Amino acid sequence: MAERGEKGSIVSILCDDGARYRDTIFDKDWLAARDLDVAAPRQAISDFFETGRFAG
């Protein structure tokens, strides 16, 4: 960015292994009981890792 004369931020995201969410957001029944559909966001993330582009 600096070489191109651009300004911006560099962000780091530190993730945990998700163990504390095992009984909630990683549980299909828990999500369904709350009418939460995570298929589209999961696909967007998968597409990002495959293409390097986020179409959000």
Secondary structure as UniProt FT lines:
FT   TURN            2..5
FT   HELIX           19..21
FT   TURN            22..26
FT   HELIX           28..33
FT   TURN            34..35
FT   HELIX           39..51
//
